[in-house]
């Protein structure tokens, strides 16, 4: 599902026009991003949790040449599926 398809689905299910649905989705994305950047976890009970993770610097290997290269430290995000979503996917 693309972002445009998601906006259309939100508009249909929530009774909004597409501009309102796009604004709501954009606000959700910005809010989650800001929270993760601040180091806070975002929990949506029943759906899942977004957790910020830190990846330490280290060594990696270039698969083409086999050369070892330094990998810088970075930040990322993990998603843990909630019970309600998990049961929906497995039913």
Secondary structure, DSSP 8 states (H G I E B T S, - for coil): --HHHHHHHHHHHHT--HHHHHHHHHHHHHHHHHHHHTT--EEETTTEEEEEEEE--EEEE-TTT--EEEE--EEEEEEEE-HHHHHHHT-
